[in-house]
């Protein structure tokens, strides 16, 4: 799969360069090919670990949308390609390739679409918008990565139904193929099925349902999730909450966060935003944790963000370090 993405990307680049040779009025399937990506680099001065500087990821995006109902999307991520810390100095041996997304869409209408392949599990707004240039902070809330599968290999039916000034959106999905490769720290899930329904108007409010088996624990879980984003004047307020239950209706873990982004234009800091976040998290095997975050984000350009933040709280989770973090993220 990973080699296929690289091959497709190289082929698309070659075709793009060769397009001027073709007759201007002769349509070609490569006309709909698009190539881009994003990356981020950052510094962590943590309470629980040595200081670390890293190029966090380089993600390649390949899209195709020809003159038909078919479209394609692929994302290949090169994780942690280069990093430095006080103990190990420069290193790259923990880097790796991750196939984030690889799917085909067929458009029946705006109300009905079919997707087949590997896609981001659509039961969390943050999970769908997790790319560093699209989110306000350097770290993601624990509840959005430690309670459910972030990616699913399967099929999904989705669409939007207009209603007054807004639209109802739905996504119903099921796993067809288990993950063939599992990273050392990745949680493994099987038998994933679920749905998300949302209403978009001035606010975006969603509810999701998910069922799956977590292999490390060996239990089946059902999960319900709520998410929203809205604006009060110029301030963005967003949040999510999740609750898992096992087959005996016992607590299987939970998590939630509430986040605000306040523009600082009135202080003369154009395109700066003051960020605050509170979150809680609990799993049956790792216990409970809490996090608070305060910081500032500068939107240098629509495609470039500089983030500075302090994080504290309880519990030791390497994927959500406590201390000072700064990062720079961009689309290219």
Secondary structure in CASP SS format (residue, H / E / C, confidence):
PFRMAT SS
TARGET T0000
AUTHOR 0000-0000-0000
METHOD secondary structure of the structure
MODEL  1
X C 1.00
X H 1.00
X H 1.00
X H 1.00
X H 1.00
X H 1.00
X H 1.00
X H 1.00
X H 1.00
X H 1.00
X H 1.00
X H 1.00
X H 1.00
X H 1.00
X H 1.00
X H 1.00
X H 1.00
X H 1.00
X H 1.00
X H 1.00
X H 1.00
X C 1.00
X C 1.00
X C 1.00
X C 1.00
X C 1.00
X C 1.00
X C 1.00
X H 1.00
X H 1.00
X H 1.00
X H 1.00
X E 1.00
X E 1.00
X E 1.00
X E 1.00
X E 1.00
X E 1.00
X E 1.00
X E 1.00
X E 1.00
X E 1.00
X E 1.00
X E 1.00
X E 1.00
X E 1.00
X C 1.00
X C 1.00
X C 1.00
X C 1.00
X C 1.00
X E 1.00
X E 1.00
X E 1.00
X E 1.00
X E 1.00
X E 1.00
X E 1.00
X E 1.00
X E 1.00
X E 1.00
X E 1.00
X E 1.00
X E 1.00
X E 1.00
X C 1.00
X C 1.00
X C 1.00
X C 1.00
X E 1.00
X E 1.00
X E 1.00
X E 1.00
X E 1.00
X E 1.00
X E 1.00
X E 1.00
X E 1.00
X E 1.00
X E 1.00
X E 1.00
X E 1.00
X E 1.00
X E 1.00
X E 1.00
X C 1.00
X C 1.00
X C 1.00
X E 1.00
X E 1.00
X E 1.00
X C 1.00
X C 1.00
X C 1.00
X C 1.00
X E 1.00
X E 1.00
X E 1.00
X E 1.00
X E 1.00
X E 1.00
X E 1.00
X E 1.00
X E 1.00
X E 1.00
X E 1.00
X E 1.00
X C 1.00
X C 1.00
X C 1.00
X C 1.00
X C 1.00
X E 1.00
X E 1.00
X E 1.00
X E 1.00
X E 1.00
X E 1.00
X E 1.00
X E 1.00
X C 1.00
X C 1.00
X C 1.00
X C 1.00
X H 1.00
X H 1.00
X H 1.00
X H 1.00
X C 1.00
X C 1.00
X C 1.00
X H 1.00
X H 1.00
X H 1.00
X C 1.00
X C 1.00
X C 1.00
X C 1.00
X C 1.00
X C 1.00
X C 1.00
X H 1.00
X H 1.00
X H 1.00
X C 1.00
X C 1.00
X C 1.00
X C 1.00
X C 1.00
X C 1.00
X E 1.00
X E 1.00
X E 1.00
X E 1.00
X E 1.00
X E 1.00
X E 1.00
X E 1.00
X E 1.00
X E 1.00
X E 1.00
X E 1.00
X E 1.00
X C 1.00
X C 1.00
X E 1.00
X E 1.00
X E 1.00
X E 1.00
X E 1.00
X E 1.00
X E 1.00
X E 1.00
X E 1.00
X E 1.00
X C 1.00
X C 1.00
X C 1.00
X C 1.00
X C 1.00
X C 1.00
X C 1.00
X C 1.00
X C 1.00
X C 1.00
X C 1.00
X C 1.00
X C 1.00
X E 1.00
X E 1.00
X E 1.00
X E 1.00
X E 1.00
X E 1.00
X E 1.00
X E 1.00
X E 1.00
X E 1.00
X E 1.00
X E 1.00
X C 1.00
X C 1.00
X C 1.00
X E 1.00
X E 1.00
X E 1.00
X E 1.00
X E 1.00
X E 1.00
X E 1.00
X E 1.00
X E 1.00
X E 1.00
X E 1.00
X C 1.00
X C 1.00
X C 1.00
X C 1.00
X E 1.00
X E 1.00
X E 1.00
X E 1.00
X E 1.00
X E 1.00
X E 1.00
X E 1.00
X E 1.00
X E 1.00
X E 1.00
X E 1.00
X E 1.00
X E 1.00
X C 1.00
X C 1.00
X E 1.00
X E 1.00
X E 1.00
X E 1.00
X E 1.00
X E 1.00
X E 1.00
X E 1.00
X E 1.00
X E 1.00
X E 1.00
X E 1.00
X C 1.00
X C 1.00
X C 1.00
X C 1.00
X E 1.00
X E 1.00
X E 1.00
X E 1.00
X E 1.00
X E 1.00
X E 1.00
X E 1.00
X E 1.00
X E 1.00
X E 1.00
X E 1.00
X E 1.00
X C 1.00
X H 1.00
X H 1.00
X H 1.00
X C 1.00
X C 1.00
X C 1.00
X C 1.00
X E 1.00
X E 1.00
X E 1.00
X E 1.00
X E 1.00
X E 1.00
X E 1.00
X E 1.00
X E 1.00
X E 1.00
X E 1.00
X E 1.00
X C 1.00
X C 1.00
X C 1.00
X E 1.00
X E 1.00
X E 1.00
X E 1.00
X E 1.00
X E 1.00
X E 1.00
X E 1.00
X E 1.00
X E 1.00
X E 1.00
X E 1.00
X E 1.00
X E 1.00
X E 1.00
X C 1.00
X C 1.00
X E 1.00
X E 1.00
X E 1.00
X E 1.00
X E 1.00
X E 1.00
X E 1.00
X E 1.00
X E 1.00
X E 1.00
X E 1.00
X C 1.00
X C 1.00
X C 1.00
X H 1.00
X H 1.00
X H 1.00
X C 1.00
X C 1.00
X E 1.00
X E 1.00
X E 1.00
X E 1.00
X E 1.00
X E 1.00
X E 1.00
X E 1.00
X E 1.00
X C 1.00
END
